[in-house]
């Protein structure tokens, strides 16, 4: 499934299909790796992820769709621990890249959610 679309409704439709496939809510954490608009995993994302987890509430399984060239190495533990507070199973969904700090998040998951 291709999630990289310029149309919001297309992206939401893809996320919905992934949620049906893995039978779980899916969070998307996508950081750009373009030189001009690059982004990295960082502390600023922790609060946003927490806010989304509170909206989801406690569930059996949560999937994290993650694409990132990496980031701050202090952040992965916080993200993984926080997600685990809201679910019994934490699945990681990596469409292409999960380097550095993103690799650490992926290692903290119980299992990969799917392969495209």
Order of alpha helices (4+ residues) and beta strands (2+ residues): alpha-beta-alpha-beta-alpha-beta-alpha-beta
